Amino acid sequence: LTDVYSSSPALGRYFRSAQVVYYSNASSTVFYQLEFSVPPSTEEFMENTMNPDFIRNVLRQNIYDED
């Protein structure tokens, strides 16, 4: 995750760290925490760039690109 987000053109300059919070081998489930350092936020910036769907889609696109 660190490589994905630190090299992202949209999020790389804001990304600080990724940490696994929970991992279950039985169910193939991983919960992770991403840390971003954002400028003094505006409503538009938080709604668009820091939107959870947008952040997920950066990872999803990286997975698709590797296939």
Protein Blocks (a to p, Z undefined) as FASTA:
>chain_A
ZZmmmmpmklmmmpmbdcdfbdcfklopacdddddddddddfklmmmmmpmklmmmmmmm
mmmmmZZ
